[in-house]
Structure formats: structure tokens, C-alpha cells
């Protein structure tokens, strides 16, 4: 790395601080907005992605999981009789009203599944069950009034301890355990319980279900099984888990406009960063025009001068990214205790580093245009 690049960069500490502040702010804003987008996107389809099912059977034209409509549970037996189906279970995901002790009401989403004989840590074997269980067990839900509620929403629902009893759509609901980190995109907390309990809590008729979850037999052709179910079971849609997940994400993130707004904010952060960094790097270049003119006058090729400017930009990018990502990690960690998750997986961190380099590269390219037109004779004037 040319020593001149380092000297130019650190010569004016105030200007360097302004440059790094601009880059740090841009990195922080992009991390937060992209992290929010990823967190929202993951949250919208978490029930689907973590269900352990291969196929979802829903009423016709259901475009996202919260839109599920009841249909006859007799279809379950048609599904189970289809070759290639290893298991199939009824499933409920429906809104209900939770009554707090002081009389207030909160909207919750009741999730009812076949708990079977599940135990804590075995939710992978129970289709549609909760995960990250921190107290209680899946088997505890077999009690007539038992529910599991994520600890992120205890304060919202007025819960203070396990064993507390509340009213859910007029029915007694007893908290028998907790999960951690299962967020709801709609702000209505998930309340996990057995399918039978969920029928009561959501006022669903005994002969109805909202979804049927299907697990394919080992070696079964998924597309062929999907076609067979569509032909055998009338009046429903048969969707793979990935299809239903993508539909739900697309609805909440793009049809509602929520995701577009977050992405636009991230783009705005990048634009702000480019403007600030371009201005400061351009100003630094203007301050050293005579030095660049001297270099050209003594025979230094343009490529060397360009390299100095690009090296300054690259150093600024690395330092600004380091500061920005450090602050971002604190924010990401803090979001883990809140209702909104900001995710920062390493591929996204690598992408943001590449964007930071690109941002500073654009700033350097703007400065180079002025140096290209520089007349070396200027160093002999005045």
C-alpha cells in the first residue's frame, strides 16, 4: 500500500472522522434495515418453516397462514389413505382473544397441533409443535386447558409465572410452560396447545380443521404425491412447505408493502453513505491537488495516482465498516429480547462489506475525474 495514501488519509483527522462517521452511519442503517427485512421475512413464515411437515393442505385460495379457513376433518382420512403419506395431522392457526387479569384483552394466535406423547426437546417429531421450549413439555399440553406462551410476550399478556390461569375466548387457559424467541409478525403472540384445546379456544366445530400437515414416506416423490393428493382430496389446495412459506412471506413483505418500505430505507442509507463519503473523499482529493500535480510533473503515471486515491477509499471502507458492524452487533443482540428481530447472518455481513467497498469505490471514482484533468504545470505557478 503506498505510504502516500496513508499520509493523505490521516493528515486531516477531522475530515477522516467525518468520512468514517458517514460510512459507519450508512453501514449501521443498511444492517438495521436489511436485518429487519430478514427478521420480518423469517418471522412471517416461522410456523410453516419449523412445522416439520412436507406438505400443507389448506382451503382453496389461502395465500398466507393467518388466512386459513375451516374445512371438514373427514378429508384427513382421505389424505392418510393416499399412497406415499407417512403421517398426516390436523392443525389450527387461528386468532382468539386473551383476557388479562385486570380486564384488558389482547389478540393472540392459537396454534393447535397433535401433541401425542411428545416431550421437551422432541418437537421435531411432532408436526406443528413449538420449539425452543425453556420450561414445561409438549406432553404437558395434553391437559384440557394447557397452553405454552413465549416469554417475549409474558408482559404483553400479563403472565407472571407458570401455572397462572387466564381466559381465552371464554375458556380457561393455564400456562404450563414457555418457549423463547418464537416471534409473531402480526404482534399477536402464538399460544401453543393441543388440537382439541385449540378447537375450544378458537370456537371451531368439532368436525373441522384449518390445515392438514402431511409428512411423506421415505423415498416418496414429492411432486407425484402432491398431484395424487390434489386429485383425491377435493376443494383444497395442496402446497409444499416451501411454496406455502414463500406465499406467506410474499404476502406480508410485498403485498402489504411492509418489506418494500424496509428495503427502501436500506437503499436510502446506502445513498446517504455514498453522498457523504463522496463529498469527503472529493474534498480530500482537492486539498492535495498540488501533491498529485507534483507526482505527475516528476513522471508518476496516472495509474499510480489513481491507486493512491482508491487505496484511501479502501482504507476508509474497512475502518468505517469495522465501526459500523461493531455498533450493529450491539443492536442485533439487543433486539433478541424484543418483539422485533434484527438478523445478521454472516452472508449478509459479507454482502454489506462488499457494498461498503462499492460505496467508497464510487466516491473514489468521482474524485479521480478531477485528477485526470489536472495539468502538472500548475505546481510551477504562483
C-alpha positions in Angstrom: 0.0 0.0 0.0 1.5 3.4 -1.0 2.6 5.3 2.1 1.2 8.5 0.4 -2.4 7.1 0.7 -2.0 6.6 4.5 -0.5 10.1 4.9 -3.2 11.8 2.9 -5.9 9.9 4.8 -4.6 10.6 8.3 -3.3 14.1 7.6 -6.6 15.8 8.5 -8.1 13.9 11.5 -11.3 15.9 11.5 -12.0 15.1 7.8 -11.2 11.4 8.4 -13.6 11.4 11.4 -16.3 12.9 9.1 -15.7 10.3 6.5 -15.7 7.4 8.9 -18.9 8.8 10.5 -20.6 8.8 7.2 -19.6 5.2 6.4 -20.4 4.0 9.9 -23.9 5.6 9.7 -24.5 4.1 6.2 -23.4 0.6 7.4 -25.5 0.8 10.5 -28.6 1.9 8.6 -28.2 -0.8 6.0 -27.6 -3.5 8.6 -30.6 -2.5 10.7 -33.0 -2.2 7.7 -31.8 -5.4 5.9 -31.7 -7.2 9.3 -35.3 -6.1 9.9 -36.4 -7.2 6.5 -34.7 -10.6 7.1 -36.2 -10.8 10.6 -39.7 -9.9 9.4 -39.4 -12.4 6.5 -38.3 -15.2 8.8 -41.0 -14.4 11.4 -43.9 -14.3 8.9 -43.3 -18.0 7.9 -41.7 -19.4 11.1 -44.7 -21.7 11.9 -44.5 -23.1 8.4 -40.8 -23.5 8.2 -40.5 -25.1 11.6 -43.6 -27.4 11.3 -41.6 -30.5 10.2 -44.3 -31.1 7.5 -43.6 -31.8 3.8 -47.0 -30.7 2.6 -49.7 -28.4 3.8 -53.4 -28.9 2.9 -55.5 -25.7 3.1 -58.8 -24.4 1.9 -58.8 -23.1 -1.7 -57.0 -19.8 -2.4 -55.4 -19.4 1.0 -52.5 -17.1 0.3 -50.9 -16.9 3.8 -51.2 -18.9 7.0 -53.3 -16.4 9.0 -55.9 -16.6 6.3 -56.7 -20.3 6.9 -60.4 -21.3 6.7 -62.0 -24.3 8.3 -63.0 -27.4 6.3 -64.2 -30.8 7.1 -61.8 -33.0 9.1 -63.0 -36.0 7.1 -60.5 -35.1 4.5 -57.8 -36.2 6.9 -58.8 -39.8 6.3 -58.6 -39.4 2.5 -55.1 -37.9 3.0 -54.0 -40.8 5.2 -55.2 -43.3 2.7 -53.1 -41.9 -0.1 -50.0 -43.9 -1.0 -46.8 -42.1 -0.1 -48.2 -40.5 3.0 -46.3 -41.5 6.2 -48.4 -39.4 8.5 -51.0 -36.6 8.5 -52.3 -34.5 11.3 -54.9 -31.8 11.8 -53.6 -28.3 12.6 -55.1 -25.0 13.7 -53.7 -21.5 13.4 -56.4 -19.0 14.3 -56.8 -15.7 16.2 -58.5 -15.5 19.6 -59.0 -13.0 22.4 -56.8 -13.3 25.6 -58.2 -11.7 28.7 -55.7 -10.2 31.1 -56.4 -10.2 34.9 -57.2 -6.5 35.0 -59.8 -6.9 32.3 -57.9 -5.8 29.2 -57.9 -8.0 26.1 -55.1 -8.9 23.7 -55.3 -10.7 20.3 -53.3 -13.9 20.2 -52.9 -16.6 17.6 -53.8 -20.1 18.9 -51.7 -22.9 17.4 -53.3 -26.3 17.8 -51.4 -29.5 16.9 -51.4 -33.2 17.8 -49.2 -33.2 20.8 -49.2 -37.0 21.1 -46.7 -38.2 23.8 -44.1 -35.5 22.9 -41.5 -34.4 25.5 -39.4 -31.3 25.7 -36.7 -31.4 23.0 -38.7 -33.7 20.8 -40.7 -31.1 18.9 -39.0 -32.1 15.7 -41.1 -35.3 15.8 -44.4 -33.5 16.5 -45.6 -31.8 13.4 -46.5 -28.1 14.0 -45.3 -28.2 17.6 -43.4 -25.4 19.4 -39.6 -25.2 19.5 -37.0 -23.7 21.9 -39.0 -24.9 24.9 -37.5 -23.5 28.1 -39.9 -24.8 30.7 -42.7 -27.4 30.7 -43.0 -30.1 28.0 -45.1 -30.8 24.9 -46.8 -33.6 26.9 -48.0 -31.1 29.5 -50.3 -29.6 26.8 -52.5 -32.7 26.9 -54.2 -31.3 29.9 -57.7 -29.9 29.0 -56.7 -26.2 29.5 -52.9 -26.2 29.0 -51.0 -23.6 26.8 -47.4 -22.7 26.1 -46.6 -19.0 25.6 -43.3 -17.5 24.5 -41.5 -15.5 27.3 -41.1 -12.5 25.0 -44.9 -11.9 25.3 -45.4 -12.6 29.0 -45.6 -8.9 29.9 -47.9 -8.1 27.0 -50.3 -10.9 28.1 -49.9 -10.2 31.8 -48.3 -13.5 32.7 -46.0 -13.6 35.8 -45.4 -17.3 36.4 -46.0 -20.8 35.1 -49.3 -22.2 36.3 -51.2 -18.9 36.0 -54.7 -19.2 34.7 -56.3 -16.8 32.2 -59.4 -16.6 30.0 -59.1 -17.4 26.2 -62.3 -16.7 24.2 -64.3 -17.5 27.3 -62.4 -20.8 28.1 -60.0 -21.3 31.0 -56.3 -21.4 29.8 -53.5 -22.4 32.1 -49.8 -21.6 31.3 -47.9 -24.8 31.7 -44.6 -23.8 30.1 -42.7 -21.3 27.9 -40.7 -21.0 24.7 -38.1 -18.5 23.8 -37.7 -16.5 20.6 -40.8 -17.5 18.8 -42.0 -14.2 17.5 -45.2 -13.3 15.7 -45.1 -10.9 12.7 -48.7 -9.8 13.4 -47.9 -8.7 17.0 -50.5 -11.4 18.1 -48.4 -13.8 20.2 -48.5 -17.5 19.4 -50.3 -19.7 22.0 -49.4 -23.3 21.5 -51.8 -26.0 22.7 -53.3 -29.4 21.6 -55.6 -29.5 18.6 -58.6 -30.4 20.8 -57.9 -27.5 23.1 -57.5 -25.2 20.1 -60.9 -26.1 18.8 -62.4 -24.8 22.0 -60.2 -21.7 22.3 -61.0 -20.7 18.6 -64.7 -21.7 18.8 -64.1 -24.2 15.9 -66.6 -27.0 15.3 -65.5 -30.5 16.4 -65.7 -31.8 12.8 -63.5 -29.1 11.4 -59.8 -28.3 10.9 -57.9 -25.4 9.4 -55.0 -27.2 7.9 -53.7 -30.8 7.5 -50.0 -31.3 7.8 -48.5 -34.2 5.8 -45.2 -36.0 6.2 -44.2 -38.0 3.1 -43.0 -41.6 3.4 -39.2 -42.1 2.9 -38.4 -42.2 -0.8 -41.7 -40.8 -1.9 -41.7 -38.5 -4.9 -43.0 -35.1 -3.6 -44.4 -33.8 -6.8 -46.2 -37.0 -7.6 -47.6 -37.2 -4.0 -48.8 -33.6 -4.3 -50.6 -34.4 -7.6 -52.2 -37.5 -6.1 -53.5 -35.6 -3.1 -54.9 -32.9 -5.3 -56.8 -35.5 -7.3 -58.1 -37.4 -4.3 -59.0 -34.6 -1.9 -61.4 -32.1 -3.5 -61.9 -28.5 -2.5 -58.5 -27.8 -1.1 -55.0 -26.7 -2.1 -52.0 -28.9 -1.6 -48.8 -27.0 -1.1 -45.3 -27.9 -0.3 -43.8 -26.3 2.8 -41.6 -24.1 0.7 -44.5 -23.0 -1.6 -46.7 -22.1 1.4 -43.8 -20.4 3.1 -42.9 -18.3 0.1 -46.6 -17.3 -0.4 -46.9 -16.2 3.2 -43.6 -14.2 3.1 -44.6 -12.6 -0.2 -48.0 -11.5 1.1 -46.7 -9.9 4.3 -43.5 -8.4 2.9 -44.6 -7.2 -0.6 -48.4 -7.3 -0.9 -48.8 -5.3 2.3 -45.8 -3.0 1.4 -44.0 -3.6 4.7 -41.0 -5.2 3.1 -40.8 -2.6 0.4 -40.6 0.2 2.9 -37.8 -1.5 4.8 -35.8 -2.2 1.6 -36.3 1.5 0.5 -34.9 2.6 3.9 -31.9 0.4 3.4 -31.4 1.9 -0.1 -31.7 5.3 1.4 -28.9 4.5 3.9 -26.6 3.4 1.1 -27.4 6.6 -0.9 -26.7 8.8 2.1 -23.4 7.0 2.7 -22.3 7.4 -0.9 -23.1 11.1 -0.8 -21.3 11.8 2.4 -18.3 9.7 1.6 -18.1 11.1 -2.0 -18.1 14.6 -0.6 -15.3 14.0 2.0 -13.1 11.9 -0.3 -13.5 14.5 -3.1 -12.7 17.3 -0.6 -9.5 15.4 0.5 -8.5 15.0 -3.2 -9.0 18.7 -3.8 -6.8 19.5 -0.8 -3.9 17.5 -2.3 -4.2 18.6 -5.9 -0.7 20.2 -5.9 0.8 17.0 -4.5 -0.9 15.0 -7.2 0.3 17.6 -9.8 3.9 17.3 -8.4 3.7 13.5 -8.8 2.5 13.8 -12.5 5.2 16.5 -13.1 8.0 14.2 -12.0 6.7 11.4 -14.2 4.4 9.4 -12.0 1.9 7.6 -14.2 -1.8 8.3 -13.8 -2.3 4.7 -12.6 -0.2 5.4 -9.5 -2.2 8.5 -8.6 -5.4 6.6 -9.2 -4.1 3.8 -7.0 -3.4 6.2 -4.1 -7.0 7.6 -4.3 -8.5 4.1 -4.4 -6.3 2.9 -1.5 -7.5 5.8 0.6 -11.1 4.9 -0.2 -10.5 1.2 0.6 -8.9 2.1 4.0 -11.8 4.3 4.8 -14.2 1.5 3.8 -12.5 -1.1 6.1 -12.4 1.2 9.1 -15.9 2.5 8.6 -17.3 -1.0 8.1 -15.5 -2.2 11.3 -17.0 0.6 13.3 -20.5 0.2 11.8 -20.6 -3.6 12.2 -19.4 -3.3 15.8 -22.3 -0.9 16.7 -24.7 -3.1 14.7 -23.8 -6.2 16.7 -24.9 -4.5 19.9 -28.2 -3.5 18.3 -28.7 -7.0 16.9 -28.1 -8.5 20.3 -30.5 -6.1 22.0 -33.2 -7.0 19.5 -33.1 -10.6 20.7 -35.0 -9.5 23.9 -37.7 -7.6 21.9 -40.6 -8.4 19.8 -38.8 -7.4 16.6 -35.8 -9.5 15.5 -32.9 -7.9 13.6 -30.9 -10.7 12.0 -27.3 -10.5 10.8 -26.1 -13.8 9.3 -22.6 -13.9 8.0 -23.6 -13.9 4.3 -25.4 -10.6 4.9 -22.4 -9.2 6.8 -20.2 -10.1 3.8 -22.7 -8.5 1.4 -22.7 -5.3 3.4 -18.9 -5.3 3.4 -18.9 -5.6 -0.4 -21.5 -2.7 -0.6 -19.3 -0.6 1.6 -16.3 -1.2 -0.7 -18.5 -0.3 -3.7 -19.7 2.8 -2.0 -16.2 4.0 -1.3 -15.1 2.9 -4.8 -17.8 5.1 -6.3 -16.6 8.0 -4.2 -13.0 7.5 -5.3 -14.1 7.3 -9.0 -15.8 10.7 -8.7 -12.6 12.2 -7.3 -10.4 10.6 -10.0 -12.3 12.6 -12.7 -10.8 15.8 -11.3 -7.3 14.4 -11.1 -7.5 13.2 -14.7 -7.9 16.8 -15.9 -5.1 18.0 -13.8 -2.3 20.0 -15.5 1.1 19.1 -14.0 2.3 22.7 -14.8 0.1 24.0 -12.0 2.8 23.2 -9.5 5.1 25.9 -11.1 2.5 28.6 -10.9 2.4 31.1 -8.1 
